[in-house]
Amino acid sequence: MTRLRRRHFLQLAGASLGAVALNHIDISHQGLQLDRALAQTTGNKYALLVGINQYPSGVSSLSGCLNDVRLQYELLVHRYGFQPEDIVIVADATINLPAKAIITPPTRQAIIDAWQSHLGQAQPGDTVIFHYSGHGTFAAEPNPITYAGGLTDIDLAAIDVTAPYENFEGKTGAIVPYDVLDGVSPGEANLILGSTLFLLSYGLKTDNVTVILDSCFSGGGVRGNLVYRATLDTEDSGLIQASAAELEFQKTLMAEVGLSPDQARRLREQGIAKGVAMTASLATQTSAETTIAGFRSGIFTYLLTRYLWQSRSGRALEEAFLDLSRITKSEADKLGGAGQNPIYFVQPGTNLNEQPPYLLPPQFPAAEAVVRAVRPESIDFWLGGMTPRGLGEAESIFEVMDSQGNVLGEVRQTQRTGLMGTGEALDGLVVQPGMLMREKIRGIPTDIQLRVGLHQSLGDDLPLVRQVLAGYDRITVVDSDGETESDYLLGRFDGEAVQVVEAQKRGDRPDIQALAPNSIGLFTNGLEPLTTTFGTQFEDMGVALERLAIRLRLLLANQALKAILNTDTSDFQLSVEVASHQRGGVSIVRSLGREEGLQAQVAQLQVGEEMYLKVTNNQGRSLFVAVIAIEQDGDMHVYHPSDWNAPELEAELGNGESVVIPKADDVFCLPVNGPAGFFEVLVIASTEQLRDTLQSLKRISDRSLGNRGQQISFTDQEERSRSLDDSAFSLVENILGDLDRSTPMMRGQYSVETSQLAALTVGVEVVEGGTDPEACKPYVDPF
C-alpha cells in the first residue's frame, strides 16, 4: 500500500493553479479595469473552508486543521463582513459555528460538490474565498506543463529561494481528501489535483477569487514538538497516480469551459486561472503546525489571520505579503522548522498585487477579539487577533467597540481556553454578540513559567532529569509528544537530531558540525540545537543540568520580557529603523497606533555587515527608551542606554527626537556574525521613568560590553558569577514594577496599559554572504 508522507500541495498546487509566471513584479497594465472593478465590488461574498484533521488508517492525522477553519471563519465574518449563511464548511468533524452547511466527511466528492454548488453560484463582481488545511502530495500530472522560463520576473531574493520549481517536470500538487485510499488500485489515490483546481477556478463567473492553501512538501511525522502536515510518500514506488474518476472529472470540466487539453495546458503555463492564490510554503519546503497558547493551528494560517485582524484598510497585497512572509519564516525558524516561505500568485495581466488581501477591504475596524456569546453572568469572546504573547492566563482589560471603532466600555477577561476567552462587562456595559474588542490593559502573571520538554534521547536519564528540573523555581517539565506545548526541549545530540538538522539543511553549519555526539543541551521545538547550550561528549548528566540551570534562567527571563510585547496593540507613535553600515536602511518597524498598523517586522542583514538602529519618538511627549537584543539561546545585549553615568538622561527621548545606535562616541559596534539565523531587538518605550529597569540593565551591560566591537559572550564562569544577583530575571520584575507604579496590580498580577508602554520586537534575519568581521569599521550614520 502507498505510504503517507506529507503535504506538498502548496507550491505545486499554486503552479497547477497556474502560478508559474508569478509576474507580479513586472506585470502588464491591461488588467487595471479589472482591478478597479474589484476595488469597488459590492457583490455577494462566498467562502468554502475545508479542514481535515483525522484521516483513516494508513494516513497520519493532524491536529490544527479544524482550528484553521475557525480562524478563517471568525476573520471573514467579523472583519470582512461575510454572512454565516454564505459560508460552507467541509470537515472531518462537526464544528460549532453557524454556517450555511457543515459537511462531513470531507471526501473528494464532498469537496468538489461544495465548490460547484456553493462557489459556483457566484456572479460577476462577487467575492469567493477557498481555504484548504490538510494533507497534500506530489502526484503525476496527466497534462504536464513546462516550468522552465516561467519565473523570470520574480524577485526570488525577496523570498530567499533560487529554484522553487527545480525537478518538477511531470508533477502537480494535490489535495488529499479523507477517502484518499478508498477503492483505488495500487499506486493510485483519490486526489483533487492542482490542475483540477485550476479548471474549477477557471469556470467561476467572478474574477474576484482568493485561494489559500495551508499544506507542505516533504518529510513526515513529528520532529521534536513540531508537527508537519504529511502527505503521500511515493519515493519507493514512483509518483502517485490520480484515480480514474479524477481524470474523467477533468475531461468533464474542460468540456464545460470549452478548453482542449492543449489550451488548458497553455493557460496554466501563463498563470493562475482567477484572482489570487496564497500558499504556506514553497514546493521544496515543509509547512508546520504547532501549539500556540494551548491552541493548535497551522503557523501560516494563524499568522495570516492575526495579521489581517490587525492590518489597516487599503494595504496592498504585495506589501502585506512581504511582511507576512518574513514573519512566518522568522516564526518557523525560531521553532526549528526546516524553512517556510509563504508565497502568492496573481492572475496574469492584472495588478491584483496592488489590491488588498482577499481582494476587498475590511468592513470593520482592526481588533484583537470579538464577542461570540453573552450570558447573564459572563461573556465569551474569540481572541483571534491577539499575539501569542498576549494570550496569558492572567486577567486583561479590553475596550469594546461598535462597528465604527467607537469605544463603548470595557470587559475584564477572567479566564481563557485556547483562543476563547471568558469575561465580565464593567460598569453596566451592555454587550452584544459581534462587538469588537481591543486590548487596553494586559495582565501578566507573577509566576511566569518556562516549559521544558524532555526528549526521548535522554533515555535512562529521564527520571533523573525530571526530578532535578522539578526542583527548579519557575521551570515546568512537560512531555515531548508533539501535542503538549513546550518552550524548549532538553535532549542529546544523537542520530535522530543529526538527521533532523540535515533535513533542515543546517548540517553544514560550523557550530552544528562542532557539536559532540550525544552531547546534552537544549533544542527548539523543531529539534534545532541551540548550539551554545551543548557540552562535551561524555558529560555527566548532573554536571550538564548544573551547567544548564543558568541558561534556563536566562530563557525564563526572555519569556517574561516577551510577555509585555504589544507591537500589535500599542497606541504609541514610535518608529524603529534597521540599517547596515554597508547598505544603509534595510527595514523599518513602526508602531503608529492601532489605526495605522505595522510595517515590515523582520530585517535582513548579511554576515559581515555592521548593524545600526534608529529609534524615533513621534508620540507628542517625552518617552523613556531602552533597547535590548535577545539571542535564541537566551543571551541579552544591552544597546541603549550606553552612558551609565547618566542613564536616565540618555534614556529620555523627546518628542520628535531620534537616537542612532551605536552613537559615534559609544565603545561598541554591532557586527553581524554567523551562522545564519534570527535574533530579536526589543525596544521598550514608556511614559514612566525606568529607574529600577535601568539598574538591572547596567548590571547586565557591565558584564557584556567591553572594547568596541566585542560581542556579548558569557563563559561558564561568567554565567555562574552572574547567577548570584540574577540580574537577567530581576530585569523583568523591575520593568513591570516601574510600569506598575501608575497601573495598580490587578488581583496579584502585574498589568501593562497600552497607552503607557510600547514594547516592540524587531526580528533580524542573518543570512550568509560574508565572513565574520574582525574589527569595527569607521563610524558612519547610515540614516
C-alpha positions in Angstrom: 0.0 0.0 0.0 1.2 3.5 -0.7 2.6 5.1 2.5 1.5 8.6 3.5 4.2 11.2 3.9 3.4 14.9 3.9 1.7 17.8 2.3 3.5 19.2 -0.6 0.4 20.6 -2.3 1.2 24.2 -1.7 3.6 25.5 -4.2 2.9 22.9 -6.9 -0.8 23.4 -6.4 -0.1 27.0 -6.8 1.7 26.1 -10.0 -1.1 23.9 -11.2 -3.5 26.7 -10.4 -1.4 28.5 -13.0 1.2 30.1 -10.7 4.2 29.7 -13.0 4.6 33.1 -14.4 4.2 34.7 -10.9 4.9 38.0 -12.6 3.5 40.4 -10.0 6.8 42.3 -10.2 6.7 43.2 -13.9 3.0 43.0 -14.8 1.0 44.4 -17.7 -1.4 47.3 -17.0 -4.1 45.7 -19.2 -5.8 44.5 -16.1 -6.4 47.9 -14.5 -10.0 47.9 -15.4 -10.5 44.6 -13.6 -8.6 45.9 -10.6 -10.8 49.0 -10.3 -13.9 46.8 -10.5 -12.6 44.6 -7.7 -11.8 47.6 -5.5 -15.4 48.8 -5.9 -17.1 45.4 -5.6 -20.4 45.4 -3.6 -21.5 41.9 -4.6 -22.1 38.8 -2.5 -19.3 37.1 -0.6 -19.0 33.3 -0.6 -16.5 31.1 1.3 -15.7 27.4 1.3 -13.5 26.4 4.2 -12.0 22.8 4.2 -10.2 21.3 7.2 -9.2 17.7 7.7 -7.5 16.5 10.9 -8.4 12.8 11.2 -7.6 10.6 8.3 -8.4 6.8 8.0 -5.9 4.1 8.9 -2.7 4.4 6.8 -2.7 8.2 6.9 -1.1 10.2 9.7 -3.6 12.5 11.4 -3.2 16.2 12.1 -4.5 18.4 15.0 -4.7 22.0 13.8 -6.8 22.0 10.6 -10.2 22.5 12.1 -8.8 25.3 14.2 -7.5 26.8 10.9 -11.1 26.7 9.7 -12.3 28.5 12.8 -9.6 31.2 12.5 -10.6 31.9 8.9 -14.4 31.8 9.7 -14.1 34.4 12.5 -12.0 36.7 10.4 -14.3 36.5 7.4 -17.4 37.2 9.4 -16.2 39.7 11.9 -13.6 41.6 9.9 -14.7 41.2 6.3 -18.4 41.1 6.7 -19.2 37.7 5.3 -22.6 36.3 6.3 -22.6 32.9 8.0 -25.3 31.7 5.5 -22.8 32.3 2.7 -20.1 30.1 4.3 -19.9 26.3 3.8 -17.5 24.2 5.9 -16.3 20.7 4.9 -14.6 19.0 7.8 -13.9 15.6 9.3 -15.9 16.5 12.5 -18.8 18.8 13.4 -17.7 22.3 14.4 -19.9 24.6 16.4 -20.2 27.5 14.0 -23.3 29.0 12.3 -22.9 28.4 8.6 -25.0 27.5 5.5 -23.8 23.9 5.8 -21.2 21.8 7.7 -20.5 18.8 5.5 -18.8 15.6 6.8 -16.9 13.5 6.0 -14.6 15.6 3.7 -14.4 13.2 0.8 -13.1 14.1 -2.6 -16.7 14.2 -4.0 -17.9 16.3 -1.0 -15.3 19.0 -1.6 -15.9 19.1 -5.3 -19.7 19.2 -4.8 -19.4 22.0 -2.3 -17.2 24.0 -4.7 -19.6 23.6 -7.6 -22.8 24.2 -5.7 -21.7 26.9 -3.4 -18.8 28.8 -5.0 -20.3 28.1 -8.4 -23.3 30.4 -7.7 -21.0 33.4 -7.6 -21.8 36.1 -10.3 -19.5 38.7 -11.8 -18.4 41.1 -9.1 -19.0 38.6 -6.2 -16.1 37.6 -3.9 -15.0 34.0 -3.5 -12.7 32.6 -0.8 -11.4 29.0 -0.7 -9.3 27.9 2.2 -7.8 24.4 2.5 -6.0 23.0 5.5 -4.9 19.3 5.5 -2.6 16.9 3.8 -1.2 17.4 0.3 1.1 15.5 -2.0 3.0 15.3 -5.3 1.2 13.4 -8.0 1.7 12.6 -11.6 0.3 15.4 -13.8 -1.9 13.9 -16.7 -1.3 17.0 -18.8 2.2 18.2 -17.8 3.2 21.9 -18.1 6.6 23.4 -18.7 8.1 25.2 -15.7 11.3 26.4 -17.3 11.4 30.2 -18.1 8.2 30.9 -16.2 9.8 32.6 -13.2 12.0 35.3 -14.9 10.1 38.2 -13.5 10.1 37.1 -9.8 12.3 38.8 -7.2 13.4 35.5 -5.9 15.8 37.2 -3.5 12.8 38.5 -1.6 11.7 35.0 -0.8 15.2 33.6 -0.3 14.9 30.9 -2.9 16.7 30.3 -6.2 14.9 27.3 -7.8 11.3 27.0 -6.5 10.4 24.6 -9.4 13.5 22.5 -9.6 12.8 19.0 -10.8 9.1 19.5 -11.0 8.5 18.4 -14.6 5.7 16.0 -14.9 4.4 16.7 -11.4 1.5 18.5 -9.9 0.3 19.2 -6.4 -2.9 17.6 -5.0 -5.3 17.9 -2.1 -5.6 14.7 0.0 -9.2 14.2 0.9 -10.5 11.9 3.7 -11.2 9.0 1.3 -7.8 9.1 -0.3 -7.3 5.4 -0.3 -10.8 4.2 -0.8 -11.5 1.9 -3.8 -8.3 2.7 -5.7 -5.7 0.4 -7.4 -2.2 0.1 -6.1 -0.2 3.3 -6.9 -3.4 5.4 -7.2 -5.2 7.7 -4.8 -8.4 9.7 -4.6 -6.9 13.2 -5.0 -8.0 16.6 -6.2 -5.2 17.6 -8.5 -3.9 21.2 -8.7 -4.8 21.1 -12.3 -8.4 20.3 -11.3 -8.5 23.3 -9.0 -7.3 25.4 -12.0 -10.2 24.2 -14.0 -12.7 24.7 -11.2 -11.4 28.3 -10.7 -11.5 29.0 -14.4 -15.1 28.0 -14.5 -16.2 30.6 -11.9 -18.1 33.6 -13.3 -16.3 36.1 -11.0 -12.6 37.1 -11.2 -12.6 38.1 -7.5 -11.2 34.8 -6.2 -8.8 34.0 -3.4 -7.4 30.5 -2.9 -5.5 29.8 0.4 -3.6 26.5 0.8 -2.0 25.6 4.1 -0.1 22.4 3.2 3.6 21.5 2.9 6.1 19.4 0.9 8.5 16.8 2.2 9.4 14.5 5.1 6.8 13.3 7.6 5.6 13.0 11.2 6.8 14.7 14.3 10.1 16.4 14.8 10.6 17.3 18.5 7.4 19.1 19.4 6.7 20.5 15.9 4.3 18.6 13.6 4.5 18.7 9.8 1.4 18.1 7.8 2.3 14.9 6.0 1.4 13.6 2.5 1.7 10.6 0.3 5.2 9.0 0.4 6.0 7.9 -3.1 9.8 7.8 -3.1 9.7 4.0 -3.0 7.1 3.5 -5.7 7.2 6.4 -8.1 4.8 9.3 -8.4 1.3 8.6 -7.2 -1.4 8.5 -9.9 -4.8 10.2 -9.7 -7.8 8.0 -9.7 -9.7 7.3 -12.9 -12.6 9.3 -11.5 -10.4 12.4 -11.1 -9.1 12.1 -14.7 -12.7 11.8 -16.0 -13.8 14.8 -14.0 -11.0 16.9 -15.6 -12.3 16.0 -19.0 -15.8 17.0 -18.0 -14.6 20.3 -16.6 -12.6 21.1 -19.8 -15.7 20.4 -21.9 -17.8 22.6 -19.7 -15.5 25.6 -20.0 -14.7 24.9 -23.7 -11.0 24.1 -23.4 -9.0 21.4 -25.1 -6.2 19.7 -23.1 -3.6 21.7 -25.1 -5.4 25.0 -24.4 -5.7 24.2 -20.7 -2.0 23.4 -20.5 -1.0 26.7 -22.2 -3.3 28.7 -19.9 -1.8 27.0 -16.8 1.7 27.8 -18.0 0.7 31.5 -18.2 -0.5 31.9 -14.6 -3.3 31.1 -12.2 -6.9 31.0 -13.5 -8.5 33.7 -11.4 -7.7 36.3 -8.8 -5.0 35.4 -6.1 -3.6 32.2 -4.7 -1.7 32.2 -1.4 0.4 29.2 -0.3 2.1 28.5 3.1 5.5 27.4 1.7 7.5 26.6 -1.4 7.4 23.2 -3.0 10.8 22.3 -1.6 9.7 23.2 1.9 7.6 22.0 4.8 4.9 23.9 6.5 4.2 23.2 10.1 1.5 23.3 12.7 2.2 24.0 16.3 0.5 24.7 19.6 0.1 28.4 20.4 -1.1 29.2 23.9 -3.0 26.0 24.1 -4.4 26.3 20.6 -3.1 24.1 17.8 -3.1 25.5 14.2 -1.0 25.9 11.1 1.7 28.5 11.6 0.8 30.2 8.3 -2.9 30.3 8.8 -2.6 31.6 12.3 -0.2 34.4 11.3 -2.2 35.3 8.2 -5.4 35.5 10.2 -3.8 37.6 13.0 -2.1 39.9 10.6 -5.4 40.6 8.8 -7.2 41.3 12.1 -4.6 43.9 12.8 -3.8 45.4 9.3 -5.1 48.8 8.3 -7.5 49.1 5.4 -6.2 49.7 1.9 -2.8 47.9 2.4 -1.7 46.3 -0.9 -1.3 42.5 -1.1 2.3 42.7 -2.2 3.2 44.9 0.7 1.3 42.9 3.3 2.6 39.6 2.0 6.2 40.7 2.2 5.7 41.3 5.9 3.7 38.1 6.3 6.3 36.0 4.5 9.2 37.3 6.6 7.2 37.0 9.9 6.2 33.4 9.0 9.8 32.5 8.1 11.0 34.0 11.3 8.5 32.2 13.5 9.1 28.9 11.7 12.8 29.2 12.1 12.6 30.1 15.7 10.5 27.0 16.3 13.2 25.0 14.5 11.4 24.4 11.2 13.1 23.4 8.0 12.4 26.8 6.4 9.0 28.1 5.4 8.5 30.8 2.8 4.8 31.7 2.1 4.3 33.0 -1.5 1.4 34.3 -3.5 0.4 34.4 -7.2 -1.8 36.8 -9.1 -3.9 36.4 -12.3 -1.8 37.3 -15.4 -2.5 40.7 -17.0 -3.7 42.3 -13.7 -2.3 44.4 -11.0 -4.1 42.5 -8.3 -0.9 42.6 -6.2 -1.9 46.3 -5.6 -5.3 45.3 -4.3 -5.8 44.5 -0.6 -5.6 40.8 0.6 -8.7 38.8 -0.2 -9.3 41.5 -2.9 -11.6 43.5 -0.8 -11.1 46.0 2.1 -12.1 45.0 5.6 -15.6 46.1 6.5 -15.0 46.5 10.2 -12.1 48.1 12.3 -9.0 46.3 13.3 -9.4 44.4 16.6 -7.9 41.7 18.8 -11.2 40.0 19.8 -14.9 39.7 19.0 -17.8 38.9 21.3 -19.2 35.4 20.5 -21.9 34.8 23.2 -23.4 36.8 26.1 -24.8 35.1 29.2 -26.3 36.6 32.3 -23.1 36.2 34.3 -20.4 36.1 31.6 -19.3 36.9 28.1 -17.4 34.6 25.6 -15.1 36.2 23.1 -12.8 35.0 20.3 -9.1 36.1 20.6 -8.1 35.5 17.0 -6.3 38.9 16.7 -4.1 38.6 19.8 -0.4 38.0 19.7 0.5 34.7 21.3 2.5 36.6 24.0 -0.7 38.4 24.9 -2.6 35.2 25.4 -1.8 34.8 29.1 -4.0 33.2 31.7 -4.0 36.4 33.7 -6.7 39.0 33.7 -6.7 41.6 31.0 -8.9 44.6 30.2 -10.4 45.0 26.7 -12.2 48.0 25.2 -15.5 47.1 23.5 -16.2 48.9 20.2 -19.1 49.4 17.8 -18.8 48.7 14.1 -17.2 52.1 13.5 -14.5 51.7 16.1 -16.1 53.9 18.8 -15.3 52.7 22.4 -18.4 51.8 24.3 -17.0 50.4 27.5 -14.7 47.7 29.0 -14.7 44.0 29.6 -12.4 42.2 32.0 -11.1 38.8 30.9 -11.3 36.2 33.8 -10.2 33.0 32.0 -9.0 31.6 28.7 -9.1 28.3 26.9 -7.1 28.3 23.6 -8.4 31.3 21.7 -11.7 31.5 23.6 -11.8 34.0 26.4 -14.4 34.5 29.1 -15.0 37.7 31.0 -17.4 40.2 32.5 -18.7 43.6 31.5 -17.6 46.5 33.6 -19.7 49.5 34.8 -23.0 48.1 33.5 -22.0 47.9 29.8 -24.5 46.1 27.7 -22.6 43.8 25.3 -24.0 42.1 22.1 -22.5 39.3 20.1 -20.4 40.5 17.2 -19.0 43.5 19.1 -15.3 44.0 18.5 -12.7 44.3 21.3 -9.2 45.6 21.6 -6.6 45.2 24.3 -6.3 48.1 26.8 -4.5 46.6 29.8 -2.6 43.3 29.6 -2.5 41.2 32.7 0.9 39.5 33.3 1.1 36.7 36.0 3.8 37.0 38.6 4.5 33.3 38.3 5.7 33.1 34.7 7.0 29.6 33.9 9.4 28.1 31.4 8.1 24.8 29.9 10.9 22.4 29.2 10.0 19.2 27.2 12.1 16.1 27.8 13.2 14.4 24.6 13.3 10.6 24.4 17.0 10.8 23.6 17.6 11.3 27.3 16.8 7.5 27.6 17.6 6.1 31.1 18.4 9.6 32.4 14.8 10.8 32.0 13.7 10.1 35.6 16.8 11.9 37.0 16.3 14.9 34.7 12.6 15.1 35.6 13.4 15.0 39.3 16.1 17.7 39.1 14.2 20.1 36.9 11.1 19.7 39.1 13.1 21.3 41.9 13.9 24.4 39.8 11.9 27.5 40.5 9.6 28.5 37.6 10.5 25.5 35.5 7.7 23.2 34.4 8.6 19.8 32.9 6.3 18.6 30.1 6.2 15.6 27.8 7.7 15.8 24.3 4.9 14.2 22.4 4.1 16.6 19.5 0.9 17.8 21.2 2.0 19.2 24.6 3.1 22.8 24.4 6.7 23.5 25.4 9.1 26.4 25.0 12.3 24.3 24.6 13.4 20.7 24.5 16.2 19.1 26.6 17.9 16.2 25.0 21.0 14.7 23.4 22.5 15.4 20.0 22.0 11.9 18.8 21.4 10.2 15.5 17.9 11.5 15.2 19.0 15.1 15.9 21.7 14.7 13.2 19.0 13.5 10.7 16.8 16.4 11.5 19.4 19.1 11.1 20.4 17.5 7.8 16.7 17.5 6.7 16.5 21.2 7.8 19.6 21.9 5.6 21.5 23.1 8.6 24.0 20.2 8.8 26.8 22.2 7.2 26.8 25.0 9.8 30.2 25.1 11.6 28.6 25.5 15.0 26.5 22.4 14.4 29.3 20.4 13.0 31.3 21.2 16.1 28.7 19.5 18.4 30.0 16.4 20.2 28.0 13.2 19.5 25.4 12.6 22.2 26.2 15.8 24.0 23.5 17.3 26.2 21.8 20.6 25.5 18.6 22.5 24.5 16.7 22.3 21.3 13.9 24.3 19.7 10.6 22.5 19.4 11.6 21.5 15.9 14.8 19.8 17.2 17.2 22.6 16.0 20.0 22.6 18.6 20.8 25.8 20.5 24.5 25.1 19.9 25.9 27.3 22.7 24.0 25.2 25.3 25.7 21.9 24.5 28.6 20.3 26.5 31.1 17.6 25.9 30.5 14.1 24.6 30.8 12.2 27.9 29.5 14.9 30.2 27.8 13.6 33.4 24.1 14.4 33.4 24.3 16.0 36.8 27.1 18.3 35.7 25.1 19.1 32.5 22.0 20.1 34.4 24.0 22.3 36.7 25.5 24.0 33.7 22.2 24.4 32.0 20.4 25.8 35.1 21.7 29.3 34.4 20.8 29.1 30.7 17.3 28.1 31.6 17.1 31.1 33.9 18.1 33.3 31.1 15.5 31.8 28.8 12.9 32.2 31.5 13.8 35.9 31.7 13.4 36.1 27.9 9.9 34.6 28.2 8.9 37.2 30.8 10.3 40.0 28.7 8.3 38.9 25.7 5.1 38.7 27.8 5.0 42.5 27.7 5.3 42.8 23.9 2.4 44.8 22.5 3.7 45.6 19.0 0.2 45.0 17.6 -1.8 46.9 20.2 0.3 49.8 21.4 -1.1 53.3 20.9 2.4 54.8 20.6 3.7 56.6 17.5 7.2 55.2 17.5 9.5 54.0 14.7 12.4 51.7 14.7 14.7 51.5 11.7 17.4 48.9 10.9 20.3 49.8 8.7 23.6 48.3 7.5 26.9 50.1 7.6 27.4 48.9 4.0 23.9 49.3 2.6 22.1 51.9 4.6 18.4 51.4 5.6 17.2 47.8 5.2 13.9 47.7 7.1 11.6 49.6 9.4 9.1 48.7 12.1 6.6 51.2 13.2 4.1 51.3 15.9 1.8 54.1 14.6 -1.2 53.5 16.8 -3.9 51.0 16.0 -5.4 52.8 13.1 -2.2 52.8 11.1 -0.9 49.3 11.8 2.6 48.0 11.2 5.2 47.8 8.5 7.8 45.1 8.0 8.8 43.3 11.2 11.8 41.4 10.0 15.0 43.0 8.7 17.6 41.0 6.8 21.4 41.5 7.3 24.3 39.6 5.9 27.1 38.1 7.8 30.0 40.6 7.9 27.8 43.7 8.0 27.5 46.1 10.9 24.0 46.9 12.2 22.7 50.3 13.1 19.4 51.1 14.7 17.4 54.4 14.8 14.5 55.0 17.2 12.3 58.0 16.6 9.6 59.3 19.0 6.6 61.0 17.4 4.3 60.5 20.4 3.9 64.2 21.3 5.6 63.8 24.6 8.9 62.5 26.0 9.4 58.8 26.3 11.9 56.7 28.2 13.5 54.2 25.9 15.7 51.0 26.4 16.9 48.8 23.6 18.0 45.1 24.2 19.0 42.4 21.8 17.9 38.8 22.6 19.6 35.8 21.1 17.9 32.5 20.5 19.9 30.9 23.3 18.8 33.5 25.8 21.8 35.9 25.9 21.0 39.6 26.2 22.9 42.5 24.7 22.2 46.0 26.1 22.3 48.5 23.2 20.7 51.6 24.9 21.3 53.4 27.1 25.1 53.1 27.0 26.1 56.1 29.2 25.8 54.6 32.7 27.0 57.8 34.3 23.6 59.4 33.5 21.3 56.5 32.2 18.0 58.2 33.0 19.0 61.3 30.9 20.2 59.2 28.0 17.0 57.0 28.1 14.8 60.0 27.8 13.8 60.7 24.1 11.9 63.9 23.5 9.1 64.4 21.1 10.3 64.4 17.5 13.8 63.3 18.6 15.7 60.2 17.3 18.6 58.2 18.7 21.0 56.2 16.5 22.6 53.1 18.0 25.5 52.9 18.3 26.4 56.5 18.6 29.7 57.9 17.4 31.2 58.0 21.0 29.9 54.5 22.0 32.6 52.0 22.9 30.9 49.2 20.9 29.7 48.4 17.4 27.2 45.8 16.3 28.9 43.4 13.9 26.7 40.7 12.3 28.3 37.3 12.9 27.4 33.9 11.5 25.9 31.4 11.4 22.6 32.3 9.6 19.6 32.5 11.8 17.4 35.0 13.7 17.7 37.3 16.7 15.4 39.9 18.1 15.8 43.5 19.2 13.4 44.6 21.9 12.6 48.3 22.2 10.9 49.3 25.4 9.3 52.8 25.4 7.5 54.1 28.5 5.8 57.2 29.6 7.2 56.5 33.1 10.8 56.7 34.1 12.5 53.3 34.1 14.6 53.7 37.2 14.8 50.1 38.5 14.9 48.8 35.0 18.0 50.8 34.2 19.7 49.4 37.3 19.2 45.9 36.0 20.3 46.8 32.5 23.5 48.3 33.9 24.3 45.0 35.8 23.9 43.1 32.5 25.8 45.7 30.5 28.8 45.7 32.9 29.4 42.1 32.0 28.5 42.2 28.3 30.2 45.1 26.6 33.9 45.7 26.7 36.0 47.0 23.9 34.4 48.5 20.8 33.2 45.6 18.6 33.1 43.0 21.3 30.1 40.8 21.1 28.3 39.8 24.3 29.6 36.3 25.2 29.4 34.5 28.5 31.7 31.8 29.6 30.6 29.2 32.1 32.5 31.1 34.9 30.8 34.3 34.0 27.4 32.6 33.9 27.9 31.3 37.4 29.0 34.7 38.7 26.0 36.5 37.2 23.7 34.0 38.8 24.4 35.4 42.2 22.3 38.5 41.7 20.1 37.0 39.0 20.1 40.3 37.1 18.5 38.9 34.0 15.3 37.9 35.7 15.3 40.9 38.0 15.2 43.0 34.9 11.7 41.7 34.1 10.4 42.3 37.6 11.9 45.8 37.5 10.3 46.7 34.2 6.9 45.6 35.4 7.5 47.3 38.7 8.3 50.6 37.0 5.2 50.4 34.9 3.0 49.3 37.8 3.6 52.5 39.7 0.9 54.1 37.5 -1.2 51.0 36.7 -2.1 49.2 40.0 -1.6 45.5 40.3 -4.8 43.6 39.5 -5.6 40.7 41.8 -2.0 39.7 42.5 -0.6 40.2 38.9 1.2 42.8 37.0 -0.6 44.9 34.5 0.6 46.9 31.4 -1.5 49.6 29.8 -1.2 50.1 26.1 -1.3 53.9 26.4 1.7 53.8 28.8 4.0 51.3 27.1 5.3 50.3 23.7 7.3 47.1 23.7 8.3 46.4 20.1 10.3 43.4 18.8 12.3 43.8 15.6 13.2 40.5 14.1 16.6 40.4 12.4 17.4 37.6 10.0 21.1 36.9 9.5 21.9 35.4 6.0 25.1 34.1 4.6 27.0 36.5 2.4 30.3 37.4 4.0 32.7 36.5 6.8 32.6 37.4 10.5 34.1 40.9 10.9 37.4 41.1 12.7 37.2 44.7 13.8 34.8 47.6 13.8 34.6 49.8 10.7 34.9 53.6 11.0 31.7 55.1 12.3 29.1 56.3 9.9 25.5 57.4 10.2 23.7 55.3 7.6 20.4 57.1 8.1 
